[in-house]
Amino acid sequence: MAHVPFITVSPEARDRIDAVRQANSFPNAVLRLRVAGRRGARFDYQIALEDPSAATSADLVLALGGLTIAVDVESAQHLDGAAVVLDRSGAGGGLGIDNPNEGWRDPVATAVQDVIDRQVNPGIRAHRGFVTLLEVRDGTAYIEMGGGCQGCAQVDVTLREGIEVAIRREVPEITGVVDTTDHAAGTNPYFQASKK
């Protein structure tokens, strides 16, 4: 059986949750927390209030004095020790998650992320581009390129002569870099492909 994660809710976040539940005449709404993916060393979260009937038997449930938190099994491993807080960075002050589990547990992935943060992204920022580390597996770093890099005609040069060289020079455990980007979906590439 999966471990129910220990999650706390700050008083400010709890006040906001209760206010939304009351304003929507839904005082029993369940707080759903989900790790939807990863963007480099940080997780992407989905936070929502939902009908209690939406919970499944596979969900892990935590009761906090009148507030039920539901977490799917896959997300639970990444949320143990996390705190739901009021995120003041956006307009209106939505909910956010302070999570001690963010970052890479694998030292090789941590080293690759450091190269991306210190060398790669500052270099391609001038072209409105960025690189996100998705995973390191079996000596290969899997990345996704975004912004001006997505769909750029020079992406292969950037990958092989810039990104891969920098990562392999600094992290000898890496033997290859794989770009998983859907470049056909790029809407604003820095260099447009020529029309033939």
N, C-alpha and C positions, 0 to 999 in steps of 0.2 A: 504494500500500500504506500502511496506517495505521502511525503511529509507536508503537512499544512505549514506554509511559510509564516514566520512571525512578521507581521506588518503593523505599523503604528499609523495613526492619523493625528496630525497636529490639531490643536484646538481651533485655529483659524480655518483649516480645511474642513473640519467637522462642522463648524458654523456655516460655511458656504454650502456644503452638501445638504445639511438640514434645511437651509433657506430654499434651495432649489427643489428639494422634495416637497416642501410645504407649498411653494408657489405653484407647483404643478399638480397639487392635490394628490400626491403619490407618496405618502409618508413611509411606505414600506419598500420603496425602491432599493434595489441591491446595487452596491458599488462594484462594477466589473473592472478588474485590472488585467491587462494583457501585455506581454512583451510581443510586439508585432514584428520585430526585426532588430537589426543592428545597423548603426551608422558609425563606422569606425569603432572607437572604444566605447561609444555610448549606445544605449538601447533606445529604440523607438517604442513608445508606449501608447496604448489605447486605454483611455479612462472614460467610463460611461456609467450612467445610472440606467438600470433596466428593471423590467418586471421580474419579480421573484420566480415566476413560472418559466423564465428563460434559462434558468440554471439547469444543468444536466447532472446526471448521476456521476459523471466523470470529474465534475468540478470539485475543487477543494474550497471549503467554506470556512470563513473565520467570522465569529460573532464578536462585535465590539460594542456592548451596551446600547442596543437599539439600532446598530448599523451592521448589516451583513456585507461582507466582502467575498466575492466569488473570483476564483483564479483557476485558469485551466492548468492541467498538469505540466505542460511544457513550459509555461511561464513561471510556475512556482519555484523551480530551481534557481531562477534569476532574481526572485523578489524577497527571499528570506532576509530579514533585517531592514527592509526598505521602509520609508516613511512617506505617506501621502501628505503633501504640503500645499499651501497656497502659493502659486507661481505668480509673482508680481511682475514678471518680465513682459507679459502681454497685456493688452487692453482688457480691463474687466477683472483681471486676477483670477484666472482659471486654476485648475488643479495641476500639480506636477508631482514627480516622484524623486525623492532623494534616495539614491540607491548605492550602498557600499559595494555592490557586486559589479558595478560598471568597470570597464577596463578589460584587459585580456588576462586570462589566467595563465596562458602559455607564454613563457618568456620569449620565444621566437616571435610570436605574434606581437608582443609588446615592442620588441625591437623593430619590427617592420612598421608598426604604427608610428613609432618615433621618427623613422626615416620619412614617412609620408608627411607627418606634421612639420618636421624641421626643414626638409629639403624639397620634397615633391610639390606639395600644395603651395608653398610660397612661390615656387618657380612658375607654376601654371596659373596662378591667380591673376596675373596680368592679362591672360586670355579668357578671363571669366570662368576658368575651369577648376575642377577639384577631383580628387581621387578618394574613394572610400575603401578601406580594407574590409572585406566581408568575412574572410576565413583564411586560416593557414592550415593546410593538410598535406601530409607526406612530402614536405619540402617545397610545396607550391603555395604561393600567395595568390589568393583570388581577390580581384579588385573590381570596382565599378567606377566608371568615369562619368562625370556630370558637368553641367553648365556648358561652357564653350567647347569642352572636350567631347561631348556626346554628339557624334556625327561629324566631327571634324575630319577633313581630308588628310590631315597629318597625324592622325591618332596612332597609326602603326609606328611612325618614327618616334613620337613621344613615348610610347610604351616601351619599345625595344632599346632605344638609344638614351632615353632619359630615366624613366621610372624603373625599368628592370635593372639597368646598370647601377643606379643609386642603391637600390635595395640589395642586390647581390654583393655589391662592394662592402656594404656595412653589415650585412647579415649573411655570413657564409653558409648557414644552414639552408638558405633558400636557393633552390636550383632552377626555379622558373616562376614566372608571373603570368597569370591568366586573366585577361580582361573579359568580364562577363556582361559588359554593357550592350544593350540593344541600341546600336548606333543609328539604325534606320529611324528610330523614334526621336532623334535629336531635332530640336526646333530652332536652335540658334547657334550653330557651330561657328567657331572662330574662323576657320577656313572652309569655305564652301567647296564641295566636290565639283570638279568640272563636268559640264554637260557634254556628253559625246554623242 
